[in-house]
Amino acid sequence: MKQLILVRHAKSSWDAPLHDFDRPLTGRGIQDAHLVSSHIADQIPKTFLVWSSSAKRAAETAMIFAQNLSFPIESIVFKDDLYTFDERKLEQVIKSCSEDCDHLIVFGHNEAITNFVNKFGNVMIDNVSTSGFVNLFLDSSSWINIQRGTTQKVIFPRDLK
């Protein structure tokens, strides 16, 4: 069995005239990322690999989670190919994970995350909100052959306010 935790980046700003890739988090986004990350310690396995989209908002979200969950920021692997809104591309990246790893945490973007969790989880989610956390247990011993699994936990900032 493989455990996959997907986290959608926190709320980002559209205020500055920046490329989408370079948009930073808003104040609310920072607060929501702290809120969610401070409530998921019991969901995080003892050993895990962390991947994040290289986009600024996803990277900043991953760093907030690292701070609150006490894992080294240096352990985050930033991947340009996680800057995707397509669940098929997200699935390809996840399937490339080393078989030595049983627990993967991914920080990324919507629509890819919502569509992925609806394809591989057993709970239909209309929209994984910003700072949304979804913990999946996938019925497979191999990342390349992941199958539909169980949606273990879903946490959105609104659930904690």
DSSP file (Angstrom, degrees, kcal/mol; ACC not computed):
  #  RESIDUE AA STRUCTURE BP1 BP2  ACC     N-H-->O    O-->H-N    N-H-->O    O-->H-N    TCO  KAPPA ALPHA  PHI   PSI    X-CA   Y-CA   Z-CA
    1    1 A M              0   0    0      0, 0.0     2,-0.4     0, 0.0   138,-0.2   0.000 360.0 360.0 360.0 139.3    0.0    0.0    0.0
    2    2 A K  E     -A  138   0A   0    136,-1.9   136,-3.5   140,-0.1     2,-0.5  -0.898 360.0-145.8-111.8 141.1    1.2    3.5   -0.8
    3    3 A Q  E     -Ab 137 103A   0     99,-3.0   101,-2.5    -2,-0.4     2,-0.5  -0.932  16.9-175.5-107.5 127.7    0.3    6.6    1.1
    4    4 A L  E     -Ab 136 104A   0    132,-2.7   132,-3.2    -2,-0.5     2,-0.5  -0.986   6.8-167.9-125.3 122.4   -0.1    9.9   -0.9
    5    5 A I  E     -Ab 135 105A   0     99,-3.0   101,-3.1    -2,-0.5     2,-0.5  -0.948   7.8-166.3-108.9 124.4   -0.8   13.2    0.7
    6    6 A L  E     -Ab 134 106A   0    128,-2.9   128,-2.5    -2,-0.5     2,-0.5  -0.934   4.8-174.1-112.2 133.1   -1.8   16.0   -1.6
    7    7 A V  E     -Ab 133 107A   0     99,-2.8   101,-2.4    -2,-0.5     2,-0.3  -0.989  17.1-142.2-127.2 122.9   -1.8   19.6   -0.5
    8    8 A R  E     - b   0 108A   0    124,-2.1   123,-1.0    -2,-0.5   101,-0.2  -0.650  37.9 -98.8 -78.8 139.5   -3.1   22.4   -2.7
    9    9 A H        -     0   0    0     99,-2.4   122,-1.1    -2,-0.3   123,-0.3  -0.124  44.7 -99.8 -53.8 154.7   -1.1   25.6   -2.4
   10   10 A A        -     0   0    0     47,-0.5    19,-0.1   120,-0.3    51,-0.1  -0.172  58.6 -61.5 -71.2 170.3   -2.5   28.3   -0.1
   11   11 A K        -     0   0    0    119,-0.1    15,-2.3    17,-0.1     2,-0.3  -0.287  61.1-156.4 -58.4 131.7   -4.3   31.3   -1.4
   12   12 A S  B     -F   25   0B   0     13,-0.3     2,-0.3    -3,-0.1    13,-0.3  -0.713  14.0-104.7-114.9 164.0   -2.2   33.4   -3.6
   13   13 A S        -     0   0    0     11,-2.9    44,-0.1    -2,-0.3    -1,-0.0  -0.646  21.5-178.7 -92.8 139.0   -2.2   37.0   -4.7
   14   14 A W        +     0   0    0     -2,-0.3    -1,-0.1     9,-0.1     4,-0.1   0.279  64.5  96.7-107.0   5.3   -3.3   38.4   -8.0
   15   15 A D  S    S+     0   0    0      2,-0.1    -1,-0.1     0, 0.0     8,-0.0   0.909  70.4  63.1 -67.5 -46.0   -2.5   42.0   -7.0
   16   16 A A  S    S-     0   0    0      1,-0.1     2,-2.2    -3,-0.0     7,-0.0  -0.505  92.3-111.7 -83.1 149.2    1.0   42.4   -8.5
   17   17 A P        +     0   0    0      0, 0.0     2,-0.3     0, 0.0    -1,-0.1  -0.488  68.8 139.2 -78.7  75.7    1.6   42.2  -12.3
   18   18 A L        -     0   0    0     -2,-2.2     2,-0.1    -4,-0.1     5,-0.1  -0.761  61.0 -95.8-116.3 160.4    3.5   38.9  -12.1
   19   19 A H    >   -     0   0    0     -2,-0.3     3,-1.5     1,-0.1     4,-0.3  -0.454  44.0-110.2 -66.0 151.2    3.6   35.7  -14.2
   20   20 A D  G >  S+     0   0    0      1,-0.3     3,-1.5     2,-0.2    -1,-0.1   0.872 117.9  59.0 -52.4 -41.7    1.3   33.1  -12.7
   21   21 A F  G 3  S+     0   0    0      1,-0.3    35,-2.2    34,-0.1    36,-0.3   0.777 106.1  49.1 -58.8 -29.4    4.3   31.0  -11.7
   22   22 A D  G <  S+     0   0    0     -3,-1.5    -1,-0.3    33,-0.2    -2,-0.2   0.315  76.6 127.6 -98.6   6.5    5.7   33.9   -9.5
   23   23 A R    <   -     0   0    0     -3,-1.5    34,-0.6    -4,-0.3     2,-0.1  -0.484  47.8-146.6 -71.1 129.6    2.5   34.7   -7.6
   24   24 A P        -     0   0    0      0, 0.0   -11,-2.9     0, 0.0    33,-0.1  -0.333  24.8 -86.8 -87.3 173.0    3.2   34.8   -3.8
   25   25 A L  B     -F   12   0B   0    -13,-0.3   -13,-0.3    31,-0.2     2,-0.1  -0.439  37.8-127.1 -74.6 152.2    0.8   33.8   -1.0
   26   26 A T     >  -     0   0    0    -15,-2.3     4,-2.3    -2,-0.1     5,-0.2  -0.428  31.6-100.8 -86.1 171.8   -1.6   36.3    0.5
   27   27 A G  H  > S+     0   0    0      1,-0.2     4,-2.3     2,-0.2     5,-0.2   0.913 127.0  49.3 -58.9 -43.3   -1.8   37.0    4.3
   28   28 A R  H  > S+     0   0    0      1,-0.2     4,-2.9     2,-0.2    -1,-0.2   0.893 108.4  53.9 -63.7 -38.8   -4.9   34.8    4.5
   29   29 A G  H  > S+     0   0    0    -18,-0.3     4,-2.4     2,-0.2    -2,-0.2   0.912 108.4  48.7 -61.0 -43.3   -3.1   32.1    2.5
   30   30 A I  H  X S+     0   0    0     -4,-2.3     4,-2.1     2,-0.2    -2,-0.2   0.929 113.2  47.5 -62.2 -45.9   -0.2   32.2    5.0
   31   31 A Q  H  X S+     0   0    0     -4,-2.3     4,-2.5     1,-0.2    -2,-0.2   0.916 112.5  48.9 -61.6 -44.4   -2.6   31.9    7.9
   32   32 A D  H  X S+     0   0    0     -4,-2.9     4,-2.8     2,-0.2     5,-0.3   0.887 109.4  51.8 -65.5 -39.3   -4.6   29.1    6.4
   33   33 A A  H  X S+     0   0    0     -4,-2.4     4,-2.3    -5,-0.2    -1,-0.2   0.909 112.3  46.6 -63.7 -41.5   -1.4   27.1    5.6
   34   34 A H  H  X S+     0   0    0     -4,-2.1     4,-1.6    -5,-0.2    -2,-0.2   0.914 112.6  51.1 -63.9 -42.3   -0.3   27.5    9.2
   35   35 A L  H  < S+     0   0    0     -4,-2.5     4,-0.3     2,-0.2    -2,-0.2   0.949 115.0  39.9 -61.6 -51.7   -3.8   26.5   10.4
   36   36 A V  H >< S+     0   0    0     -4,-2.8     3,-1.9     1,-0.2     4,-0.2   0.936 114.8  51.8 -65.9 -46.3   -4.0   23.3    8.3
   37   37 A S  H >< S+     0   0    0     -4,-2.3     3,-0.7     1,-0.3    -1,-0.2   0.779 105.1  56.9 -65.0 -24.9   -0.4   22.2    8.9
   38   38 A S  T 3< S+     0   0    0     -4,-1.6    -1,-0.3     1,-0.2    -2,-0.2   0.531 108.2  48.8 -82.3  -3.8   -0.8   22.6   12.6
   39   39 A H  T <  S+     0   0    0     -3,-1.9    -1,-0.2    -4,-0.3    -2,-0.2   0.249 100.1  62.8-115.7  11.7   -3.7   20.1   12.6
   40   40 A I    X>  +     0   0    0     -3,-0.7     3,-2.6    -4,-0.2     4,-0.7   0.351  57.9 111.3-121.1   7.7   -2.3   17.2   10.6
   41   41 A A  G >4 S+     0   0    0      1,-0.3     3,-0.9     2,-0.2    -1,-0.1   0.843  79.2  56.7 -53.5 -36.1    0.6   15.9   12.6
   42   42 A D  G 34 S+     0   0    0      1,-0.2    -1,-0.3    -3,-0.1    -2,-0.1   0.617 104.6  54.1 -72.4 -10.6   -1.2   12.7   13.3
   43   43 A Q  G <4 S+     0   0    0     -3,-2.6    -1,-0.2     2,-0.1    -2,-0.2   0.581  87.8  93.7 -94.7 -13.3   -1.7   12.1    9.5
   44   44 A I  S << S-     0   0    0     -3,-0.9     4,-0.1    -4,-0.7    61,-0.0  -0.693  73.0-131.8 -88.7 126.6    2.0   12.3    8.7
   45   45 A P        -     0   0    0      0, 0.0    -2,-0.1     0, 0.0    -1,-0.1  -0.207  23.7-109.2 -69.8 167.1    4.0    9.1    8.5
   46   46 A K  S    S+     0   0    0      1,-0.1     2,-0.4     0, 0.0    -2,-0.0   0.884 105.4  29.3 -66.1 -39.4    7.3    8.7   10.3
   47   47 A T  S    S+     0   0    0      2,-0.0     2,-0.3     0, 0.0    -1,-0.1  -0.963  77.2 147.8-122.9 142.1    9.3    8.6    7.0
   48   48 A F        -     0   0    0     -2,-0.4     2,-0.4    54,-0.1    56,-0.2  -0.988  40.4-122.2-164.4 160.9    8.2   10.4    3.8
   49   49 A L  E     -c  104   0A   0     54,-2.3    56,-2.8    -2,-0.3     2,-0.5  -0.903  25.7-150.9-108.5 140.8    9.3   12.1    0.6
   50   50 A V  E     +cd 105  76A   0     25,-0.6    27,-2.8    -2,-0.4     2,-0.4  -0.965  15.3 178.2-120.4 123.5    8.2   15.7   -0.1
   51   51 A W  E     -cd 106  77A   0     54,-3.0    56,-2.0    -2,-0.5     2,-0.4  -0.943   4.5-177.0-119.0 143.9    7.7   17.1   -3.6
   52   52 A S  E     -cd 107  78A   0     25,-2.5    27,-3.2    -2,-0.4    30,-0.2  -0.995  32.8-106.4-138.2 146.0    6.5   20.5   -4.4
   53   53 A S  E     - d   0  79A   0     54,-2.2    27,-0.2    -2,-0.4    28,-0.1  -0.373  32.1-126.8 -56.6 147.8    5.7   22.4   -7.5
   54   54 A S  S    S+     0   0    0     25,-1.0    -1,-0.1     4,-0.1    26,-0.1   0.594  74.2 117.4 -77.0 -10.7    8.5   25.0   -8.2
   55   55 A A  S  > S-     0   0    0     24,-0.2     4,-2.7     1,-0.1     3,-0.5  -0.300  77.2-118.4 -59.7 142.8    5.8   27.8   -8.4
   56   56 A K  H  > S+     0   0    0    -35,-2.2     4,-2.7     1,-0.2     5,-0.2   0.865 110.2  50.8 -53.7 -45.0    6.3   30.4   -5.7
   57   57 A R  H  > S+     0   0    0    -34,-0.6     4,-1.6   -36,-0.3   -47,-0.5   0.865 113.8  44.2 -67.0 -36.2    2.9   29.8   -4.0
   58   58 A A  H  > S+     0   0    0     -3,-0.5     4,-2.6     2,-0.2    -1,-0.2   0.910 114.0  50.1 -72.6 -42.4    3.3   26.0   -3.8
   59   59 A A  H  X S+     0   0    0     -4,-2.7     4,-2.1     1,-0.2    -2,-0.2   0.914 110.9  49.2 -62.1 -43.0    6.9   26.3   -2.6
   60   60 A E  H  X S+     0   0    0     -4,-2.7     4,-1.8    -5,-0.2    -1,-0.2   0.894 111.2  50.2 -64.1 -39.1    5.9   28.8    0.1
   61   61 A T  H  X S+     0   0    0     -4,-1.6     4,-2.3    -5,-0.2    -2,-0.2   0.935 109.7  50.5 -63.3 -46.3    3.1   26.5    1.2
   62   62 A A  H  X S+     0   0    0     -4,-2.6     4,-2.4     1,-0.2    -2,-0.2   0.885 109.1  52.1 -59.3 -39.6    5.5   23.6    1.4
   63   63 A M  H  X S+     0   0    0     -4,-2.1     4,-2.2     2,-0.2    -1,-0.2   0.868 108.0  50.9 -67.8 -36.1    7.9   25.6    3.5
   64   64 A I  H  X S+     0   0    0     -4,-1.8     4,-2.3     2,-0.2    -2,-0.2   0.926 111.5  47.8 -65.2 -44.0    5.1   26.6    6.0
   65   65 A F  H  X S+     0   0    0     -4,-2.3     4,-2.2     1,-0.2    -2,-0.2   0.911 110.5  52.3 -62.6 -41.6    4.2   22.9    6.4
   66   66 A A  H  X>S+     0   0    0     -4,-2.4     5,-1.8     1,-0.2     4,-0.8   0.922 109.5  49.8 -59.4 -44.6    7.8   22.0    6.9
   67   67 A Q  H  <5S+     0   0    0     -4,-2.2     3,-0.5     1,-0.2    -1,-0.2   0.930 116.2  40.6 -60.0 -47.4    8.1   24.6    9.6
   68   68 A N  H  <5S+     0   0    0     -4,-2.3    -1,-0.2     1,-0.2    -2,-0.2   0.731 119.7  43.7 -79.0 -22.3    5.0   23.4   11.5
   69   69 A L  H  <5S-     0   0    0     -4,-2.2    -1,-0.2    -5,-0.2    -2,-0.2   0.375 107.8-123.7-102.8   2.7    5.7   19.7   11.0
   70   70 A S  T  <5 +     0   0    0     -4,-0.8    -3,-0.2    -3,-0.5    -4,-0.1   0.888  62.0 136.1  57.5  46.6    9.4   20.0   11.8
   71   71 A F      < -     0   0    0     -5,-1.8    -1,-0.2    -6,-0.2    -2,-0.1  -0.951  63.3 -93.9-116.6 149.1   10.9   18.5    8.7
   72   72 A P    >   -     0   0    0      0, 0.0     3,-1.8     0, 0.0     4,-0.3  -0.311  18.7-141.5 -64.9 133.3   13.9   20.1    7.0
   73   73 A I  G >  S+     0   0    0      1,-0.3     3,-1.7     2,-0.2    -7,-0.0   0.842 103.2  65.8 -57.5 -32.9   13.1   22.6    4.2
   74   74 A E  G 3  S+     0   0    0      1,-0.3    -1,-0.3     3,-0.0     0, 0.0   0.687  90.3  64.9 -64.8 -17.2   16.1   21.1    2.5
   75   75 A S  G <  S+     0   0    0     -3,-1.8   -25,-0.6     2,-0.1     2,-0.4   0.611  77.9 102.5 -82.3 -10.5   14.3   17.8    2.2
   76   76 A I  E <   -d   50   0A   0     -3,-1.7     2,-0.7    -4,-0.3   -25,-0.2  -0.594  64.2-149.0 -75.7 127.6   11.7   19.3   -0.1
   77   77 A V  E     -d   51   0A   0    -27,-2.8   -25,-2.5    -2,-0.4     2,-0.5  -0.880  10.2-149.5 -97.9 115.0   12.3   18.4   -3.8
   78   78 A F  E     -d   52   0A   0     -2,-0.7     2,-0.5   -27,-0.2   -25,-0.2  -0.748  15.5-169.8 -89.3 126.3   11.0   21.2   -6.0
   79   79 A K  E >   -d   53   0A   0    -27,-3.2     3,-1.3    -2,-0.5   -25,-1.0  -0.963  23.2-157.2-124.4 122.1    9.8   19.9   -9.4
   80   80 A D  G >  S+     0   0    0     -2,-0.5     3,-1.8     1,-0.2    -1,-0.1   0.842  94.8  63.7 -61.8 -33.4    9.0   22.0  -12.4
   81   81 A D  G 3  S+     0   0    0      1,-0.3    -1,-0.2   -28,-0.1    12,-0.2   0.582  89.8  67.2 -74.4  -6.1    6.7   19.3  -13.8
   82   82 A L  G <  S+     0   0    0     -3,-1.3     2,-2.2   -30,-0.2    27,-0.4   0.524  73.8  94.2 -84.7  -6.2    4.4   19.6  -10.7
   83   83 A Y    <   +     0   0    0     -3,-1.8     2,-0.3    -4,-0.2    -1,-0.1  -0.570  67.2 118.9 -80.6  76.7    3.5   23.1  -12.0
   84   84 A T        -     0   0    0     -2,-2.2    25,-0.5     1,-0.1    28,-0.2  -0.978  56.5-162.7-143.7 152.5    0.5   21.6  -13.8
   85   85 A F  S    S+     0   0    0     -2,-0.3     2,-0.5    26,-0.1    -1,-0.1   0.249  71.1  95.6-113.8   6.0   -3.3   21.9  -13.7
   86   86 A D     >  -     0   0    0      1,-0.1     4,-2.2    25,-0.1     3,-0.4  -0.886  63.8-152.3-106.3 120.6   -3.8   18.6  -15.5
   87   87 A E  H  > S+     0   0    0     -2,-0.5     4,-2.6     1,-0.2     5,-0.1   0.789  95.8  59.2 -65.2 -26.9   -4.4   15.5  -13.4
   88   88 A R  H  > S+     0   0    0      2,-0.2     4,-2.0     1,-0.2    -1,-0.2   0.900 108.1  45.1 -68.0 -38.7   -2.9   13.2  -16.1
   89   89 A K  H  > S+     0   0    0     -3,-0.4     4,-2.2     2,-0.2    -2,-0.2   0.919 113.2  50.5 -68.0 -43.7    0.4   15.0  -15.8
   90   90 A L  H  X S+     0   0    0     -4,-2.2     4,-2.5     1,-0.2    -2,-0.2   0.919 109.7  51.5 -58.5 -43.7    0.2   15.0  -12.0
   91   91 A E  H  X S+     0   0    0     -4,-2.6     4,-2.6     1,-0.2    -1,-0.2   0.907 107.9  52.1 -60.7 -42.5   -0.5   11.2  -12.2
   92   92 A Q  H  X S+     0   0    0     -4,-2.0     4,-0.6     2,-0.2    -1,-0.2   0.916 110.6  47.8 -59.6 -44.0    2.6   10.7  -14.4
   93   93 A V  H >< S+     0   0    0     -4,-2.2     3,-1.1     1,-0.2    -2,-0.2   0.935 112.7  47.9 -64.3 -46.2    4.8   12.6  -12.0
   94   94 A I  H >< S+     0   0    0     -4,-2.5     3,-1.8     1,-0.3    -2,-0.2   0.895 107.4  56.5 -62.1 -40.2    3.5   10.6   -9.0
   95   95 A K  H 3< S+     0   0    0     -4,-2.6    -1,-0.3     1,-0.3    -2,-0.2   0.650  97.2  65.3 -67.2 -13.6    4.0    7.3  -10.9
   96   96 A S  T << S+     0   0    0     -3,-1.1    -1,-0.3    -4,-0.6    -2,-0.2   0.479  75.7 120.9 -85.3  -2.3    7.7    8.3  -11.3
   97   97 A C  S <  S-     0   0    0     -3,-1.8    46,-0.2    -4,-0.2    47,-0.2  -0.317  76.0 -97.4 -63.9 143.2    8.2    8.1   -7.5
   98   98 A S    >   -     0   0    0      1,-0.1     3,-1.6    45,-0.1    -1,-0.1  -0.324  22.6-131.2 -60.6 138.8   10.9    5.6   -6.4
   99   99 A E  T 3  S+     0   0    0      1,-0.3    -1,-0.1    -3,-0.1    -2,-0.1   0.694 103.9  71.6 -67.0 -18.0    9.5    2.2   -5.3
  100  100 A D  T 3  S+     0   0    0      2,-0.0     2,-0.5     0, 0.0    -1,-0.3   0.740  87.0  78.6 -66.4 -22.4   11.6    2.5   -2.2
  101  101 A C    <   +     0   0    0     -3,-1.6    42,-0.1     1,-0.1     3,-0.1  -0.761  49.7 173.4 -93.5 128.3    9.3    5.2   -1.0
  102  102 A D  S    S+     0   0    0     -2,-0.5   -99,-3.0     1,-0.2     2,-0.4   0.572  70.3  51.7-103.9 -13.7    5.9    4.2    0.5
  103  103 A H  E     +b    3   0A   0   -101,-0.2   -54,-2.3   -99,-0.0     2,-0.4  -0.975  63.6 177.1-133.0 118.2    4.8    7.7    1.7
  104  104 A L  E     -bc   4  49A   0   -101,-2.5   -99,-3.0    -2,-0.4     2,-0.5  -0.972  13.1-163.0-126.0 133.7    4.8   10.8   -0.6
  105  105 A I  E     -bc   5  50A   0    -56,-2.8   -54,-3.0    -2,-0.4     2,-0.4  -0.974  13.7-170.0-114.1 128.1    3.6   14.3    0.1
  106  106 A V  E     -bc   6  51A   0   -101,-3.1   -99,-2.8    -2,-0.5     2,-0.5  -0.975  12.9-160.5-125.1 129.9    2.9   16.5   -2.9
  107  107 A F  E     +bc   7  52A   0    -56,-2.0   -54,-2.2    -2,-0.4   -99,-0.2  -0.941  40.6 125.0-105.8 121.6    2.3   20.3   -2.9
  108  108 A G  E     -b    8   0A   0   -101,-2.4   -99,-2.4    -2,-0.5     2,-0.3  -0.590  46.9 -70.9-152.7-148.8    0.6   21.4   -6.2
  109  109 A H     >  -     0   0    0    -25,-0.5     4,-1.9   -27,-0.4     2,-0.3  -0.793  41.5 -86.3-128.9 158.0   -2.2   23.0   -8.0
  110  110 A N  T  4 S+     0   0    0     -2,-0.3   -24,-0.1     2,-0.2    17,-0.0  -0.624  98.5  33.9 -91.4 160.1   -5.9   22.7   -8.9
  111  111 A E  T  > S+     0   0    0     -2,-0.3     4,-2.6    17,-0.0     5,-0.3  -0.979 120.2  56.8 -66.1 -15.6   -7.7   21.3  -11.1
  112  112 A A  H  > S+     0   0    0      1,-0.2     4,-2.3   -28,-0.2    -2,-0.2   0.910 108.7  45.7 -55.6 -46.7   -5.0   18.6  -11.1
  113  113 A I  H  X S+     0   0    0     -4,-1.9     4,-2.7     2,-0.2     5,-0.3   0.951 114.1  46.4 -67.2 -48.9   -5.4   17.9   -7.4
  114  114 A T  H  > S+     0   0    0      1,-0.2     4,-1.7     2,-0.2    11,-0.2   0.937 116.2  45.2 -58.4 -47.5   -9.2   17.8   -7.3
  115  115 A N  H  X S+     0   0    0     -4,-2.6     4,-1.5     1,-0.2    -1,-0.2   0.880 113.1  51.5 -66.0 -36.9   -9.4   15.6  -10.4
  116  116 A F  H  X S+     0   0    0     -4,-2.3     4,-2.6    -5,-0.3     5,-0.3   0.943 110.0  47.3 -64.3 -48.3   -6.7   13.3   -9.1
  117  117 A V  H  X S+     0   0    0     -4,-2.7     4,-1.9     1,-0.2     6,-0.3   0.818 111.8  51.6 -67.3 -27.9   -8.3   12.7   -5.7
  118  118 A N  H  < S+     0   0    0     -4,-1.7    -1,-0.2    -5,-0.3    -2,-0.2   0.814 113.1  45.3 -75.3 -29.3  -11.6   12.1   -7.3
  119  119 A K  H  < S+     0   0    0     -4,-1.5    -2,-0.2    -3,-0.2    -1,-0.2   0.884 127.3  26.6 -76.3 -40.3  -10.0    9.5   -9.7
  120  120 A F  H  < S+     0   0    0     -4,-2.6    29,-3.8    28,-0.1    -3,-0.2   0.611 111.8  69.8-104.6 -14.1   -8.0    7.7   -7.0
  121  121 A G  S  < S-     0   0    0     -4,-1.9    29,-0.2    -5,-0.3    15,-0.1  -0.441  72.7-131.6 -97.4 175.9   -9.9    8.3   -3.8
  122  122 A N  S    S+     0   0    0     -2,-0.1     2,-0.5    26,-0.1    -4,-0.1   0.249  85.4  76.0-111.4  11.8  -13.3    6.9   -2.7
  123  123 A V  S    S-     0   0    0     -6,-0.3     2,-0.4     2,-0.0    -2,-0.1  -0.989  78.8-131.2-123.8 124.2  -14.8   10.3   -1.6
  124  124 A M        -     0   0    0     -2,-0.5     2,-0.5    -5,-0.0    -6,-0.1  -0.599  23.9-168.9 -75.6 127.5  -16.0   12.7   -4.2
  125  125 A I        -     0   0    0     -2,-0.4     3,-0.2   -11,-0.2    -7,-0.1  -0.977  16.5-155.7-120.5 122.4  -14.7   16.2   -3.5
  126  126 A D  S    S-     0   0    0     -2,-0.5     2,-0.3     1,-0.3    -1,-0.1   0.920  81.2  -8.2 -62.1 -44.0  -16.2   19.2   -5.5
  127  127 A N        -     0   0    0    -13,-0.1     2,-0.8   -14,-0.0    -1,-0.3  -0.901  60.6-134.3-158.4 122.2  -13.1   21.3   -5.1
  128  128 A V        -     0   0    0     -2,-0.3   -14,-0.2    -3,-0.2     4,-0.1  -0.723  40.8-137.4 -75.7 114.4   -9.9   20.9   -3.0
  129  129 A S    >   -     0   0    0     -2,-0.8     3,-2.3     1,-0.2  -121,-0.3  -0.143  30.4 -74.7 -70.9 166.5   -9.7   24.4   -1.5
  130  130 A T  T 3  S+     0   0    0      1,-0.3  -120,-0.3  -123,-0.1  -121,-0.2  -0.397 126.8  18.7 -59.1 141.6   -6.5   26.4   -1.2
  131  131 A S  T 3  S+     0   0    0   -122,-1.1    -1,-0.3  -123,-1.0  -121,-0.2   0.561  95.7 156.8  65.2  12.4   -4.5   24.9    1.7
  132  132 A G    <   -     0   0    0     -3,-2.3  -124,-2.1  -123,-0.3     2,-0.4  -0.436  29.4-154.5 -70.9 142.1   -6.6   21.8    1.3
  133  133 A F  E     -AE   7 155A   0     22,-2.7    22,-2.5  -126,-0.2     2,-0.4  -0.970  12.8-179.5-121.6 127.0   -5.1   18.5    2.6
  134  134 A V  E     -AE   6 154A   0   -128,-2.5  -128,-2.9    -2,-0.4     2,-0.6  -0.988   9.9-161.5-132.1 124.0   -6.1   15.1    1.3
  135  135 A N  E     -AE   5 153A   0     18,-2.9    17,-2.4    -2,-0.4    18,-1.2  -0.918  14.9-175.3-107.6 116.0   -4.6   11.9    2.6
  136  136 A L  E     -AE   4 151A   0   -132,-3.2  -132,-2.7    -2,-0.6     2,-0.6  -0.897  20.3-156.1-114.3 139.6   -5.0    8.8    0.3
  137  137 A F  E     -AE   3 150A   0     13,-2.6    13,-2.9    -2,-0.4     2,-0.4  -0.975  23.1-153.2-108.6 117.6   -4.1    5.2    0.9
  138  138 A L  E     -AE   2 149A   0   -136,-3.5     2,-2.2    -2,-0.6  -136,-1.9  -0.771  16.7-126.0 -99.7 133.9   -3.6    3.6   -2.6
  139  139 A D  S    S+     0   0    0      9,-0.5     2,-0.3     8,-0.4     9,-0.1  -0.494  76.0  90.4 -78.5  76.9   -4.2   -0.1   -3.2
  140  140 A S        -     0   0    0     -2,-2.2    -2,-0.1     6,-0.1  -138,-0.1  -0.962  62.7-149.2-164.6 148.8   -0.8   -0.8   -4.7
  141  141 A S  S    S+     0   0    0     -2,-0.3     2,-0.4  -140,-0.1     5,-0.1   0.376  90.8  56.6 -98.0   2.1    2.6   -1.9   -3.8
  142  142 A S  S >  S-     0   0    0      1,-0.1     3,-0.5     3,-0.1  -140,-0.1  -0.998  70.1-145.4-137.6 133.9    4.0    0.1   -6.7
  143  143 A W  G >  S+     0   0    0     -2,-0.4     3,-1.7     1,-0.2    -1,-0.1   0.894 102.3  58.5 -63.2 -39.6    3.7    3.8   -7.7
  144  144 A I  G 3  S+     0   0    0      1,-0.3    -1,-0.2   -47,-0.2   -49,-0.1   0.781 112.9  39.9 -63.4 -25.0    3.7    2.9  -11.4
  145  145 A N  G <  S+     0   0    0     -3,-0.5    -1,-0.3   -50,-0.0    -2,-0.2  -0.010  81.6 160.4-112.5  29.0    0.6    0.7  -10.9
  146  146 A I    <   -     0   0    0     -3,-1.7     2,-0.3    -6,-0.1    -6,-0.1  -0.198  17.9-167.7 -57.4 143.7   -1.3    2.8   -8.4
  147  147 A Q        -     0   0    0      1,-0.1    -8,-0.4   -27,-0.1    -7,-0.1  -0.748  36.4 -65.8-123.6 169.2   -5.0    2.0   -8.2
  148  148 A R        +     0   0    0     -2,-0.3    -9,-0.5   -10,-0.2   -27,-0.2  -0.296  65.2 166.4 -54.0 140.2   -8.0    3.6   -6.6
  149  149 A G  E     -E  138   0A   0    -29,-3.8     2,-0.4   -11,-0.2   -11,-0.2  -0.352  34.5 -56.6-134.8-146.1   -7.7    3.6   -2.9
  150  150 A T  E     -E  137   0A   0    -13,-2.9   -13,-2.6   -29,-0.2     2,-1.0  -0.916  32.1-135.0-115.2 131.1   -9.2    5.1    0.3
  151  151 A T  E     -E  136   0A   0     -2,-0.4   -15,-0.2   -15,-0.2     3,-0.1  -0.758  28.5-179.9 -81.2 105.3   -9.6    8.7    1.1
  152  152 A Q  E     -     0   0A   0    -17,-2.4     2,-0.3    -2,-1.0    -1,-0.2   0.892  59.4  -1.5 -78.5 -42.8   -8.3    8.6    4.7
  153  153 A K  E     -E  135   0A   0    -18,-1.2   -18,-2.9  -110,-0.0     2,-0.4  -0.988  51.9-168.8-155.3 139.2   -8.6   12.3    5.7
  154  154 A V  E     +E  134   0A   0     -2,-0.3     2,-0.4   -20,-0.2   -20,-0.2  -0.997  12.8 178.0-128.8 126.0   -9.7   15.6    4.1
  155  155 A I  E     +E  133   0A   0    -22,-2.5   -22,-2.7    -2,-0.4    -2,-0.0  -0.989   3.3 179.5-132.8 126.0   -9.0   18.9    5.9
  156  156 A F    >>  -     0   0    0     -2,-0.4     3,-1.5   -24,-0.2     4,-0.5  -0.882  40.8-113.0-116.8 153.4   -9.8   22.3    4.5
  157  157 A P  H >> S+     0   0    0      0, 0.0     3,-1.7     0, 0.0     4,-0.5   0.870 115.8  60.5 -53.4 -38.6   -9.2   25.6    6.3
  158  158 A R  H >4 S+     0   0    0      1,-0.3     3,-0.6     2,-0.2    -3,-0.0   0.775  96.1  62.0 -62.9 -24.7  -12.9   26.3    6.7
  159  159 A D  H <4 S+     0   0    0     -3,-1.5    -1,-0.3     1,-0.2    -4,-0.0   0.698 107.7  43.9 -71.0 -17.7  -13.2   23.0    8.7
  160  160 A L  H <<        0   0    0     -3,-1.7    -1,-0.2    -4,-0.5    -2,-0.2   0.425 360.0 360.0-108.3  -1.7  -10.9   24.5   11.3
  161  161 A K    <<        0   0    0     -3,-0.6    -1,-0.1    -4,-0.5    -2,-0.1   0.424 360.0 360.0 -97.4 360.0  -12.3   28.0   11.7
